[in-house]
């Protein structure tokens, strides 16, 4: 929108100044041998000798996510991404998330029961990384059927290998592997958990025992359960380091106290309920699933039990996970869905999975609150994306801003991007009304972005058609974009390739950033043709001169993650720190920065823009606010936007006295009135769950935007705002109340 910008600046009396250069206690019912601590029992077996990593990398596969836009039982839209496991009939079973949010899954194969996924056992563990690559390792023994998997605080990975009758512990760097053999033959070690001292506890499903792996010595001892033919599976450790076990076939929960050697048993009220999964929530409460009863349950410290019935008696609640809000998520083995139970309201919400016979099993939450699950029957790992960023701050959604909403007559046009799942991102309209946009691809680091390869193209709309320019580096991940205010060049960050790119005459030239792993995100060009880049992982700002010389400036606060950079009308450089939660100004002469912290904790400032008075406006993506930095007073003022809207891009419109805002989760473009200081219009885009991204205006005042998950480029023309003539199918004007 170069023409609009030139008009805008001239109208404000600004000169560009461009450079010429270019429980009931039941321990008394147990046999005496049961009520002993591992320390007093037989010493068991010592671990196998430490060896080089016997986990052999067997395959590395690039996978493409399949996006499904669905609605929950509460009629809420949700986005689900599915990834096929490369090994056929792998029967992905248990999910674990490591500290880098990489998703690990055990490939157990079958040999459970003749009438349930009766396929050969498998011996693999797989990892899905942010780049959309699934790496598979064999466990060293054919048909070992790995089941339970978890990561210790030291990063070591623990795996229970059911048919190999052992536990494997692999170091984070893969250089060390220790095997712990279960003393009882054919015990079927199934689930595994660690206590606060780092000791491993394992259910022996066929042996009616628990196994304990000593954190210091590595010795394995066994503790018999106080019942037989239990087919015990689920296991958990509470805050007192007591070990809970789901004794499935006898309808009982067991609680073992290693300090006293006592075993308490709690018979469940519902007969033949078959408890399977166990989880301890953030408040220390113990929850469990009842596969045959269609219920989940809560057991209190005194042994009393509450049961909560789902809407499907035969759904088969299976594995559990507790999120930071205390909600309990669960897989339903036989109903082809996952569910969420909210204890505060005692209500359920269900999320149907695409296809049939998925038989979902293990579930896990990543650091962003996204729910991952393994689909045994369909050989898929899936994720339901969380669209509530208040979760990350440990908050609950607040109230909307209120007020009257009035929409003018308007018209949307949507254009499909040729490359599937390109994830179109930032949008920029040049002086000739060519609409440019980045194609980010997957593997981005923001909440909800699915693992996948980076994009390989930059798109543009010209003369009524969409076109794509392939980047010289494949899967380069084009992310942010900026126009040279004094020329025709378009500049783009290539986050995956660690480069920036210049588009001139529709040809791309790439420039390497001389700093490995910098993660270039934001980009801006000043009036002297210098290119400024926000290097998020390097925690630096960078400048590349027209001569190709680089200079770097460290952020004063660690791990600030600078994401946005902006050059104002006076050729001054501004930036926003996502994690640092600050707005900053760079003094080019002194090569120093000054920053100002946002009033709201974890606001996630993004997208900077200047108004006619020189104030700097920005979106606060996580806190659902619009921020304004007053250059005179050096104070930040915040304005509430609709709840769970996730504002992303802002665009100043002098003629309309407004800030236009794209919203990721609200699926709308907002008009924020600068006089009323509130949202006065909300234009919902046609595609549901589209995840809006970039935003810019053309010479007619129409708004161009990207739809990241819908894989579209869109245009919104509004009567009274744009000069474009609307068609007969335009949407009539409406009036409504603001808020959620």
C-alpha positions as CSV (number, residue, x, y, z in Angstrom):
1,X,0.0,0.0,0.0
2,X,2.8,2.4,-0.9
3,X,0.4,4.9,-2.5
4,X,-1.7,5.0,0.6
5,X,1.4,5.4,2.8
6,X,2.7,8.2,0.7
7,X,-0.6,10.0,0.8
8,X,-0.8,9.4,4.6
9,X,2.6,10.8,5.3
10,X,2.1,13.8,3.0
11,X,-1.3,14.4,4.7
12,X,0.5,14.5,8.1
13,X,3.2,16.9,6.8
14,X,5.9,14.2,7.1
15,X,8.8,14.0,4.6
16,X,10.2,10.7,3.7
17,X,13.8,11.9,3.5
18,X,14.9,8.9,1.6
19,X,18.6,8.3,1.1
20,X,19.7,8.4,-2.5
21,X,21.7,5.1,-2.0
22,X,20.1,2.1,-2.7
23,X,-9.9,-45.1,50.7
24,X,-11.0,-48.0,53.1
25,X,-7.7,-49.3,54.5
26,X,-7.2,-52.9,53.5
27,X,-3.5,-53.6,54.3
28,X,-4.6,-56.3,56.9
29,X,-6.2,-58.2,54.0
30,X,-2.9,-58.5,52.1
31,X,-0.4,-61.4,52.6
32,X,2.5,-60.5,54.9
33,X,4.9,-60.7,52.0
34,X,3.0,-57.9,50.2
35,X,3.4,-55.4,53.0
36,X,7.1,-55.0,52.7
37,X,9.1,-52.2,51.3
38,X,11.4,-52.8,48.3
39,X,14.3,-52.1,50.5
40,X,13.4,-55.1,52.7
41,X,12.6,-57.4,49.8
42,X,14.9,-59.5,47.7
43,X,17.6,-57.3,46.1
44,X,16.4,-58.2,42.6
45,X,18.5,-57.8,39.5
46,X,21.1,-55.1,38.8
47,X,20.8,-53.2,35.6
48,X,22.4,-54.4,32.5
49,X,25.9,-53.0,31.9
50,X,25.9,-49.4,30.5
51,X,26.4,-49.7,26.8
52,X,26.6,-47.6,23.7
53,X,23.2,-46.6,22.4
54,X,21.5,-49.7,21.2
55,X,18.6,-47.6,20.1
56,X,19.2,-47.7,16.3
57,X,17.9,-44.9,14.1
58,X,15.8,-46.8,11.6
59,X,14.1,-44.1,9.5
60,X,13.7,-40.4,9.1
61,X,10.5,-39.3,7.4
62,X,9.1,-35.9,6.5
63,X,5.4,-35.9,7.2
64,X,2.7,-33.6,6.1
65,X,0.1,-32.6,8.7
66,X,-3.6,-33.0,7.8
67,X,-5.7,-30.2,9.1
68,X,-9.3,-30.8,10.3
69,X,-11.6,-28.0,11.3
70,X,-14.2,-29.4,13.6
71,X,-16.7,-28.6,16.4
72,X,-16.8,-30.0,19.9
73,X,-19.9,-31.2,21.7
74,X,-20.1,-27.6,23.1
75,X,-20.3,-26.3,19.5
76,X,-16.9,-24.7,19.9
77,X,-14.7,-24.8,16.7
78,X,-11.3,-26.5,17.1
79,X,-8.4,-27.3,14.9
80,X,-6.9,-30.8,14.8
81,X,-3.7,-31.8,13.0
82,X,-3.0,-35.4,12.2
83,X,0.4,-37.0,11.4
84,X,0.7,-40.5,10.0
85,X,3.2,-42.8,11.7
86,X,5.6,-44.0,8.9
87,X,5.7,-47.7,10.1
88,X,2.5,-49.5,9.1
89,X,0.5,-51.1,11.9
90,X,2.8,-49.4,14.5
91,X,-0.1,-49.0,16.9
92,X,1.2,-45.8,18.5
93,X,0.4,-46.1,22.2
94,X,1.8,-43.7,24.8
95,X,2.8,-40.0,24.2
96,X,5.5,-38.1,26.0
97,X,6.7,-34.5,25.5
98,X,10.3,-33.5,26.0
99,X,11.6,-30.1,27.3
100,X,11.8,-28.8,23.7
101,X,8.1,-29.7,23.0
102,X,9.1,-32.5,20.7
103,X,6.5,-35.3,20.7
104,X,7.6,-38.9,21.4
105,X,5.4,-41.9,21.0
106,X,5.9,-45.6,21.6
107,X,5.1,-48.0,18.6
108,X,4.0,-51.1,20.4
109,X,2.3,-53.1,17.7
110,X,-0.3,-55.7,18.8
111,X,-0.4,-58.9,20.7
112,X,-2.7,-57.5,23.3
113,X,-5.8,-59.6,22.7
114,X,-7.1,-61.6,19.7
115,X,-10.0,-59.3,19.2
116,X,-8.2,-56.0,19.5
117,X,-5.6,-54.8,16.9
118,X,-4.2,-58.3,16.4
119,X,-1.1,-57.4,14.5
120,X,2.6,-58.3,15.1
121,X,4.4,-56.5,17.9
122,X,6.7,-53.6,17.0
123,X,9.9,-52.4,18.6
124,X,10.1,-48.7,17.9
125,X,10.0,-45.3,19.5
126,X,9.3,-42.3,17.3
127,X,9.9,-38.5,17.7
128,X,8.0,-35.8,15.9
129,X,10.0,-32.6,15.8
130,X,9.0,-29.0,15.0
131,X,10.2,-29.4,11.4
132,X,7.6,-32.1,10.7
133,X,10.2,-34.9,10.7
134,X,9.4,-38.2,12.4
135,X,12.5,-40.1,13.4
136,X,12.1,-43.7,14.4
137,X,14.5,-45.8,16.5
138,X,14.4,-49.6,17.0
139,X,14.8,-50.7,20.6
140,X,17.4,-53.4,19.9
141,X,15.1,-56.4,20.4
142,X,12.6,-57.6,17.8
143,X,9.0,-57.2,18.9
144,X,9.8,-55.7,22.2
145,X,6.5,-53.7,22.2
146,X,7.5,-50.5,24.0
147,X,4.6,-49.1,26.0
148,X,5.0,-46.5,28.8
149,X,7.4,-43.6,28.1
150,X,8.4,-40.5,30.1
151,X,11.2,-38.0,30.5
152,X,13.0,-37.5,33.8
153,X,14.1,-34.1,35.1
154,X,17.6,-34.8,33.7
155,X,16.2,-35.3,30.3
156,X,16.6,-39.1,30.3
157,X,14.0,-41.1,28.5
158,X,12.5,-44.1,30.2
159,X,10.6,-46.8,28.2
160,X,8.8,-49.8,29.4
161,X,9.3,-52.6,26.9
162,X,6.4,-55.0,27.5
163,X,7.4,-58.1,25.6
164,X,11.2,-57.6,26.2
165,X,10.4,-57.6,29.9
166,X,12.6,-54.7,30.7
167,X,12.9,-51.0,31.2
168,X,15.3,-48.9,29.1
169,X,16.8,-45.6,30.1
170,X,18.3,-43.5,27.4
171,X,20.3,-40.3,28.0
172,X,19.1,-37.1,26.5
173,X,22.1,-37.0,24.1
174,X,21.7,-40.6,23.1
175,X,25.2,-41.7,24.2
176,X,24.1,-43.8,27.2
177,X,21.6,-46.6,27.4
178,X,20.9,-48.7,30.5
179,X,18.6,-51.7,30.6
180,X,16.7,-52.9,33.7
181,X,15.5,-56.4,33.4
182,X,12.3,-57.3,35.3
183,X,13.0,-60.3,37.6
184,X,9.7,-62.1,37.0
185,X,9.6,-63.6,33.5
186,X,6.9,-62.4,31.1
187,X,5.7,-59.8,33.6
188,X,4.6,-57.3,30.9
189,X,6.0,-54.1,32.2
190,X,3.5,-51.6,30.9
191,X,3.3,-48.2,32.6
192,X,6.1,-46.2,34.3
193,X,6.4,-43.2,36.6
194,X,9.1,-41.5,38.6
195,X,8.9,-40.5,42.3
196,X,10.4,-37.3,43.7
197,X,13.7,-39.1,44.4
198,X,14.0,-40.3,40.8
199,X,13.1,-43.9,41.5
200,X,11.2,-45.6,38.7
201,X,8.0,-47.5,39.4
202,X,6.5,-49.9,36.9
203,X,3.3,-51.9,36.6
204,X,3.8,-55.6,35.8
205,X,0.5,-56.3,34.2
206,X,0.8,-60.1,33.9
207,X,2.7,-60.6,37.2
208,X,0.5,-58.7,39.6
209,X,3.5,-56.7,40.9
210,X,5.1,-53.4,41.0
211,X,8.7,-53.0,40.1
212,X,11.0,-50.4,41.6
213,X,14.2,-49.2,40.0
214,X,16.5,-47.6,42.5
215,X,17.7,-44.2,41.3
216,X,21.1,-44.6,42.9
217,X,22.0,-48.3,42.4
218,X,19.8,-49.2,39.5
219,X,18.6,-52.4,41.3
220,X,15.2,-53.7,40.5
221,X,13.0,-54.9,43.3
222,X,9.4,-56.1,43.1
223,X,6.4,-55.5,45.3
224,X,3.5,-58.0,45.0
225,X,0.1,-56.5,44.7
226,X,-2.5,-57.5,47.4
227,X,-4.6,-59.3,44.8
228,X,-4.3,-61.7,41.8
229,X,-5.4,-61.6,38.2
230,X,-5.5,-57.8,38.4
231,X,-4.2,-57.0,34.9
232,X,-2.9,-53.7,36.5
233,X,-2.0,-50.9,34.0
234,X,-2.1,-47.3,35.1
235,X,0.3,-46.0,37.7
236,X,0.9,-42.6,39.4
237,X,2.9,-41.1,42.3
238,X,1.3,-38.5,44.6
239,X,2.9,-35.7,46.5
240,X,3.7,-38.0,49.4
241,X,5.5,-40.4,47.0
242,X,2.8,-43.0,47.5
243,X,2.4,-45.2,44.5
244,X,-1.1,-45.6,43.1
245,X,-2.0,-48.4,40.7
246,X,-5.1,-49.2,38.7
247,X,-5.9,-52.8,39.4
248,X,-8.1,-53.1,36.4
249,X,-9.7,-56.5,36.4
250,X,-10.6,-56.5,40.2
251,X,-12.1,-53.0,40.1
252,X,-9.8,-51.6,42.7
253,X,-7.3,-48.8,43.2
254,X,-4.2,-49.7,45.1
255,X,-2.0,-47.3,47.1
256,X,1.4,-48.4,48.2
257,X,3.5,-46.4,50.7
258,X,7.2,-47.3,50.3
259,X,8.0,-45.8,53.7
260,X,5.8,-48.2,55.6
261,X,5.5,-51.0,53.1
262,X,1.7,-51.0,53.4
263,X,-0.8,-51.4,50.6
264,X,-4.2,-49.8,50.8
265,X,-7.0,-51.0,48.5
266,X,-10.0,-49.0,47.5
267,X,-12.8,-50.9,45.8
268,X,-14.7,-48.8,43.3
269,X,-18.5,-48.4,43.7
270,X,-19.3,-49.4,40.2
271,X,-18.9,-53.1,39.6
272,X,-16.6,-54.3,36.8
273,X,-15.6,-50.7,36.0
274,X,-12.1,-51.7,35.0
275,X,-10.0,-48.7,36.1
276,X,-7.2,-48.0,33.6
277,X,-5.6,-44.6,33.7
278,X,-4.3,-42.6,36.6
279,X,-3.2,-39.0,37.0
280,X,-2.4,-36.6,39.8
281,X,-3.5,-33.0,39.1
282,X,-1.7,-29.8,40.1
283,X,-3.6,-29.8,43.5
284,X,-2.4,-33.3,44.3
285,X,-5.7,-35.0,43.7
286,X,-5.8,-38.5,42.2
287,X,-8.0,-39.0,39.2
288,X,-8.7,-42.3,37.4
289,X,-10.6,-43.6,34.4
290,X,-13.2,-46.5,34.4
291,X,-13.1,-48.1,31.0
292,X,-16.1,-50.4,31.4
293,X,-18.2,-47.9,33.2
294,X,-17.9,-44.8,31.0
295,X,-16.8,-42.7,33.9
296,X,-13.9,-40.9,35.4
297,X,-13.3,-40.7,39.1
298,X,-11.7,-38.8,41.9
299,X,-10.4,-40.4,45.1
300,X,-10.0,-38.2,48.1
301,X,-7.4,-38.5,50.9
302,X,-9.9,-40.3,53.2
303,X,-10.6,-42.9,50.5
304,X,-14.0,-41.6,49.5
305,X,-14.7,-41.8,45.8
306,X,-16.6,-39.5,43.4
307,X,-17.6,-40.8,40.0
308,X,-18.5,-38.7,37.0
309,X,-20.4,-40.4,34.1
310,X,-19.7,-39.4,30.5
311,X,-22.6,-39.4,28.0
312,X,-21.5,-42.8,26.6
313,X,-21.6,-45.8,28.9
314,X,-19.5,-47.8,26.5
315,X,-17.1,-45.1,25.4
316,X,-14.1,-46.5,27.3
317,X,-12.4,-43.7,29.1
318,X,-8.7,-44.7,29.0
319,X,-5.7,-42.5,29.6
320,X,-5.7,-39.2,31.5
321,X,-3.9,-35.9,31.6
322,X,-4.4,-32.9,33.8
323,X,-3.8,-29.4,32.5
324,X,-2.7,-26.3,34.4
325,X,-6.3,-25.2,35.1
326,X,-7.1,-28.5,36.7
327,X,-9.2,-29.8,33.8
328,X,-8.9,-33.5,33.2
329,X,-8.4,-34.7,29.6
330,X,-9.0,-38.3,28.6
331,X,-9.0,-40.6,25.6
332,X,-12.0,-42.7,25.0
333,X,-10.9,-46.0,23.5
334,X,-14.2,-47.1,21.9
335,X,-16.0,-43.8,21.1
336,X,-13.4,-42.3,18.7
337,X,-13.0,-39.2,20.6
338,X,-11.1,-37.4,23.4
339,X,-12.8,-35.6,26.3
340,X,-12.3,-32.8,28.8
341,X,-13.9,-32.7,32.2
342,X,-14.0,-29.4,34.1
343,X,-14.2,-30.2,37.8
344,X,-15.4,-26.7,38.8
345,X,-18.6,-27.0,36.8
346,X,-18.7,-30.8,36.6
347,X,-19.2,-30.7,32.9
348,X,-17.8,-32.7,30.0
349,X,-16.8,-31.5,26.5
350,X,-16.1,-34.1,23.8
351,X,-13.9,-33.8,20.7
352,X,-14.7,-36.2,17.9
353,X,-11.8,-37.5,15.9
354,X,-11.9,-37.7,12.1
355,X,-12.3,-41.1,10.6
356,X,-13.3,-44.3,12.5
357,X,-11.7,-46.9,14.7
358,X,-9.0,-44.6,15.9
359,X,-8.9,-46.3,19.4
360,X,-7.2,-43.3,21.0
361,X,-4.8,-44.2,23.8
362,X,-2.0,-42.1,25.3
363,X,-2.5,-38.4,25.7
364,X,-0.2,-35.6,26.8
365,X,-0.1,-31.8,27.0
366,X,2.8,-29.7,25.7
367,X,4.0,-26.5,27.2
368,X,1.5,-24.4,25.2
369,X,-1.5,-26.5,26.4
370,X,-2.0,-28.3,23.1
371,X,-3.4,-31.8,23.6
372,X,-1.5,-34.6,21.8
373,X,-2.9,-38.1,21.5
374,X,-2.0,-41.5,19.9
375,X,-4.6,-43.2,17.6
376,X,-3.8,-46.9,17.8
377,X,-6.2,-48.1,15.2
378,X,-5.5,-45.4,12.5
379,X,-1.8,-45.3,13.1
380,X,-1.8,-41.5,13.7
381,X,-0.5,-39.0,16.2
382,X,-2.8,-36.1,16.5
383,X,-3.0,-32.7,18.3
384,X,-5.9,-30.4,19.3
385,X,-4.7,-26.9,19.3
386,X,-5.4,-24.7,22.3
387,X,-6.8,-21.3,21.3
388,X,-6.8,-19.7,24.7
389,X,-3.6,-17.9,25.4
390,X,-4.6,-16.9,28.9
391,X,-3.9,-20.5,29.8
392,X,-0.2,-19.9,29.3
393,X,-0.2,-17.3,32.1
394,X,-2.2,-19.4,34.4
395,X,-5.2,-17.2,34.0
396,X,-8.9,-17.7,33.2
397,X,-10.5,-15.7,30.4
398,X,-11.9,-12.4,31.5
399,X,-14.8,-10.4,30.3
400,X,-15.0,-8.7,27.0
401,X,-14.7,-4.9,26.5
402,X,-18.5,-4.4,26.0
403,X,-20.0,-1.6,23.9
404,X,-22.0,-1.3,20.8
405,X,-20.8,-2.9,17.6
406,X,-21.9,-1.5,14.2
407,X,-20.7,-3.1,11.0
408,X,-21.1,-1.2,7.7
409,X,-22.0,-3.0,4.5
410,X,-19.0,-5.0,3.4
411,X,-17.7,-7.6,1.0
412,X,-15.1,-10.4,1.5
413,X,-13.2,-12.1,-1.3
414,X,-11.1,-15.1,-0.5
415,X,-8.4,-16.6,-2.7
416,X,-6.9,-20.1,-2.3
417,X,-3.1,-20.3,-2.1
418,X,-1.8,-22.8,-4.7
419,X,0.6,-24.6,-2.3
420,X,-1.4,-26.8,0.2
421,X,-1.0,-25.9,3.9
422,X,1.4,-23.1,3.1
423,X,0.4,-21.2,6.2
424,X,0.3,-17.7,4.7
425,X,1.6,-15.1,7.1
426,X,2.5,-11.5,6.8
427,X,0.9,-9.3,4.1
428,X,2.3,-6.2,2.5
429,X,0.7,-4.1,-0.4
430,X,3.2,-2.2,-2.5
431,X,2.8,1.0,-4.5
432,X,1.5,-0.8,-7.5
433,X,-1.1,-2.6,-5.4
434,X,0.7,-5.9,-5.7
435,X,-0.2,-7.9,-2.6
436,X,2.8,-9.8,-1.2
437,X,2.6,-12.5,1.5
438,X,4.9,-14.9,3.2
439,X,4.2,-18.7,3.2
440,X,5.5,-19.7,6.5
441,X,4.9,-23.5,6.5
442,X,4.9,-25.5,9.7
443,X,7.3,-25.8,12.6
444,X,6.8,-22.3,13.8
445,X,7.4,-21.6,17.5
446,X,4.2,-19.8,18.4
447,X,1.4,-21.6,20.3
448,X,-0.7,-23.9,18.1
449,X,1.5,-23.9,15.0
450,X,1.8,-27.5,13.9
451,X,5.1,-29.3,13.4
452,X,6.0,-29.4,9.7
453,X,8.6,-28.3,7.2
454,X,9.1,-24.6,6.7
455,X,7.5,-23.0,3.7
456,X,9.4,-22.7,0.4
457,X,7.7,-19.8,-1.4
458,X,6.7,-16.2,-1.2
459,X,3.3,-15.4,-2.7
460,X,1.9,-12.4,-4.5
461,X,-1.4,-11.3,-6.0
462,X,-1.1,-9.3,-9.2
463,X,-3.4,-8.7,-12.2
464,X,-6.2,-10.8,-10.8
465,X,-4.1,-13.9,-10.1
466,X,-2.1,-15.5,-7.3
467,X,1.5,-16.4,-8.0
468,X,4.4,-17.9,-6.0
469,X,8.1,-17.4,-6.0
470,X,10.1,-20.3,-4.8
471,X,12.9,-19.4,-2.5
472,X,16.4,-20.6,-3.5
473,X,16.7,-22.5,-0.2
474,X,13.9,-25.1,0.1
475,X,11.8,-25.1,3.3
476,X,13.3,-21.8,4.2
477,X,10.3,-20.7,6.2
478,X,9.5,-17.2,4.9
479,X,8.0,-15.4,8.0
480,X,7.9,-11.6,8.1
481,X,8.0,-9.0,5.4
482,X,8.8,-5.4,4.9
483,X,8.7,-2.9,2.0
484,X,11.6,-0.6,1.3
485,X,10.0,2.9,1.9
486,X,12.3,4.5,-0.7
487,X,12.4,1.8,-3.4
488,X,10.6,-1.2,-4.8
489,X,12.4,-4.0,-2.9
490,X,10.5,-6.4,-0.7
491,X,12.4,-7.9,2.2
492,X,11.6,-11.2,3.9
493,X,13.0,-13.2,6.9
494,X,13.6,-16.9,6.2
495,X,13.5,-18.3,9.7
496,X,14.4,-21.9,9.0
497,X,17.2,-21.1,6.6
498,X,18.6,-18.4,9.0
499,X,18.6,-15.9,6.2
500,X,16.9,-12.8,4.8
501,X,15.8,-12.4,1.3
502,X,15.3,-9.5,-1.1
503,X,12.7,-9.6,-3.9
504,X,13.6,-7.3,-6.8
505,X,11.9,-7.5,-10.2
506,X,10.2,-10.7,-8.9
507,X,13.5,-12.4,-8.4
508,X,14.7,-13.6,-4.9
509,X,18.2,-13.1,-3.6
510,X,19.1,-14.6,-0.2
511,X,21.6,-13.2,2.4
512,X,23.0,-15.4,5.1
513,X,22.9,-14.1,8.7
514,X,26.4,-14.6,10.1
515,X,25.1,-15.9,13.4
516,X,24.1,-19.5,13.6
517,X,20.6,-20.4,14.9
518,X,19.5,-16.8,15.2
519,X,15.9,-17.3,14.2
520,X,15.2,-14.2,12.2
521,X,11.5,-13.1,12.7
522,X,10.7,-9.4,12.3
523,X,12.2,-7.2,9.5
524,X,12.0,-3.5,8.6
525,X,13.8,-1.2,6.2
526,X,14.7,2.3,7.0
527,X,15.0,5.4,4.8
528,X,18.7,4.7,4.1
529,X,17.9,1.2,2.8
530,X,19.4,-0.4,5.9
531,X,17.6,-3.7,6.7
532,X,16.8,-4.3,10.4
533,X,16.1,-7.8,11.7
534,X,14.8,-9.1,15.0
535,X,16.8,-12.3,15.9
536,X,14.6,-14.1,18.4
537,X,16.7,-17.0,19.5
538,X,19.9,-15.0,19.4
539,X,18.3,-12.3,21.5
540,X,19.7,-9.6,19.3
541,X,18.7,-6.9,16.8
542,X,20.7,-6.8,13.6
543,X,21.3,-4.3,10.8
544,X,22.5,-5.1,7.3
545,X,23.7,-2.1,5.4
546,X,23.1,-1.7,1.6
547,X,26.8,-2.8,1.3
548,X,26.0,-6.0,3.0
549,X,27.7,-5.3,6.3
550,X,26.2,-6.7,9.5
551,X,26.1,-5.3,13.0
552,X,24.4,-6.8,16.0
553,X,23.1,-5.4,19.3
554,X,22.3,-7.6,22.3
555,X,19.1,-7.2,24.2
556,X,19.7,-6.0,27.8
557,X,17.5,-8.7,29.3
558,X,18.1,-12.4,28.7
559,X,15.7,-14.6,26.6
560,X,13.7,-11.5,25.6
561,X,12.8,-13.0,22.2
562,X,12.6,-9.9,20.1
563,X,10.0,-10.6,17.4
564,X,8.9,-7.3,15.8
565,X,11.0,-4.4,14.5
566,X,9.6,-1.2,13.0
567,X,11.0,2.0,11.5
568,X,8.9,5.1,12.1
569,X,8.5,8.3,9.9
570,X,11.5,9.9,11.6
571,X,13.7,6.9,10.6
572,X,13.8,5.7,14.3
573,X,13.9,2.0,15.1
574,X,11.4,0.4,17.5
575,X,11.1,-3.2,18.5
576,X,8.9,-5.5,20.7
577,X,10.1,-8.4,22.9
578,X,7.6,-11.3,23.1
579,X,9.0,-13.0,26.3
580,X,10.7,-9.9,27.6
581,X,7.2,-8.2,27.5
582,X,8.7,-4.9,26.5
583,X,8.6,-2.2,23.8
584,X,12.0,-0.7,23.0
585,X,13.7,2.0,21.1
586,X,17.1,1.7,19.4
587,X,19.5,4.7,19.4
588,X,21.4,4.2,16.2
589,X,24.1,6.8,17.2
590,X,24.9,5.3,20.6
591,X,24.0,1.8,19.6
592,X,22.0,1.3,22.7
593,X,18.4,0.5,23.5
594,X,15.8,1.8,26.0
595,X,12.9,-0.4,26.9
596,X,9.5,-0.1,28.6
597,X,7.7,-3.0,30.3
598,X,4.0,-3.6,29.6
599,X,1.6,-3.2,32.5
600,X,0.1,-6.6,31.8
601,X,2.2,-9.7,32.6
602,X,3.0,-11.8,29.5
603,X,1.3,-9.5,27.1
604,X,3.3,-10.7,24.1
605,X,3.6,-7.4,22.2
606,X,3.6,-7.8,18.4
607,X,3.2,-5.7,15.3
608,X,4.2,-2.0,15.8
609,X,2.6,0.9,14.0
610,X,2.8,4.7,14.4
611,X,-0.2,7.1,14.4
612,X,-0.4,10.8,13.3
613,X,0.8,12.0,16.8
614,X,3.8,9.8,16.8
615,X,2.4,7.3,19.3
616,X,3.4,3.7,18.8
617,X,0.6,1.2,18.8
618,X,0.9,-2.6,19.1
619,X,-1.0,-5.8,19.6
620,X,-0.8,-7.8,22.8
621,X,-1.5,-11.2,21.5
622,X,-1.7,-13.2,24.7
623,X,-3.6,-10.7,26.8
624,X,-6.2,-9.7,24.2
625,X,-5.3,-6.0,24.3
626,X,-4.2,-3.1,22.2
627,X,-1.3,-1.2,23.5
628,X,-0.2,2.4,22.9
629,X,3.1,3.9,23.8
630,X,3.0,7.7,24.3
631,X,6.3,9.0,23.0
632,X,6.0,12.3,25.1
633,X,5.1,10.8,28.5
634,X,6.8,7.4,27.8
635,X,3.8,5.6,29.3
636,X,2.0,2.6,28.0
637,X,-1.8,2.5,27.9
638,X,-3.7,-0.7,27.3
639,X,-7.2,-1.2,25.8
640,X,-9.3,-4.4,26.1
641,X,-10.2,-6.3,23.0
642,X,-12.7,-9.2,22.7
643,X,-11.8,-12.2,24.9
644,X,-9.6,-14.9,23.4
645,X,-9.2,-12.9,20.2
646,X,-5.4,-13.1,20.1
647,X,-4.7,-9.8,18.2
648,X,-1.9,-10.1,15.8
649,X,-1.4,-7.3,13.2
650,X,-2.3,-3.6,13.6
651,X,-2.8,-1.1,10.8
652,X,-3.3,2.7,11.3
653,X,-5.9,4.4,9.2
654,X,-5.8,8.2,9.5
655,X,-8.8,8.8,7.2
656,X,-11.0,6.5,9.4
657,X,-9.4,7.6,12.7
658,X,-9.0,3.9,13.5
659,X,-6.6,1.1,14.1
660,X,-7.5,-2.1,12.2
661,X,-6.6,-5.3,14.0
662,X,-6.4,-8.9,12.7
663,X,-7.2,-11.6,15.3
664,X,-5.9,-15.1,15.2
665,X,-8.6,-16.9,17.3
666,X,-11.5,-14.5,17.0
667,X,-11.6,-15.0,13.2
668,X,-12.3,-11.3,12.6
669,X,-10.9,-7.9,11.7
670,X,-11.6,-5.3,14.4
671,X,-12.0,-1.6,14.0
672,X,-10.7,0.3,17.0
673,X,-12.0,3.8,17.1
674,X,-9.2,6.2,18.2
675,X,-11.7,8.8,19.6
676,X,-13.9,6.4,21.6
677,X,-10.9,4.2,22.4
678,X,-12.8,1.0,21.9
679,X,-13.8,-1.6,19.3
680,X,-16.7,-0.3,17.2
681,X,-16.8,-2.9,14.4
682,X,-16.1,-6.6,14.1
683,X,-15.9,-8.2,10.7
684,X,-16.0,-11.9,10.9
685,X,-14.3,-13.7,8.0
686,X,-16.2,-16.5,6.2
687,X,-13.7,-19.3,6.9
688,X,-14.1,-20.8,10.4
689,X,-10.9,-21.6,12.3
690,X,-8.8,-19.8,9.7
691,X,-6.3,-18.2,12.1
692,X,-5.9,-14.7,10.7
693,X,-2.4,-13.4,10.2
694,X,-1.1,-10.4,8.3
695,X,-3.0,-7.2,7.5
696,X,-2.5,-4.3,5.1
697,X,-4.5,-1.9,3.0
698,X,-4.5,-1.2,-0.8
699,X,-4.9,2.1,-2.6
700,X,-8.7,1.8,-2.4
701,X,-8.6,1.4,1.3
702,X,-9.6,-2.3,1.2
703,X,-7.9,-4.6,3.8
704,X,-5.9,-7.6,2.7
705,X,-5.3,-10.4,5.2
706,X,-4.0,-13.9,5.4
707,X,-5.8,-17.0,6.7
708,X,-3.1,-19.1,8.0
709,X,-4.9,-22.4,8.6
710,X,-7.5,-21.9,5.8
711,X,-4.5,-21.4,3.4
712,X,-6.1,-18.3,1.8
713,X,-5.5,-14.7,1.0
714,X,-8.5,-12.4,1.7
715,X,-9.7,-9.0,0.9
716,X,-12.3,-6.9,2.9
717,X,-13.8,-3.8,1.4
718,X,-16.1,-1.8,3.6
719,X,-18.6,0.8,2.5
720,X,-17.6,4.3,3.7
721,X,-14.0,3.1,4.4
722,X,-12.9,2.0,1.0
723,X,-13.5,3.5,-2.4
724,X,-14.1,0.1,-4.1
725,X,-17.6,-0.6,-5.5
726,X,-19.2,-3.5,-3.6
727,X,-21.0,-6.2,-5.5
728,X,-24.7,-7.2,-5.2
729,X,-23.7,-10.1,-2.8
730,X,-22.1,-7.8,-0.2
731,X,-23.1,-8.3,3.4
732,X,-25.5,-5.8,4.8
733,X,-24.6,-3.6,7.7
734,X,-25.5,-4.9,11.2
735,X,-25.5,-3.8,14.8
736,X,-24.6,-5.9,17.8
737,X,-23.2,-5.9,21.3
738,X,-19.4,-6.2,21.8
739,X,-17.8,-8.8,23.9
740,X,-17.3,-12.5,23.7
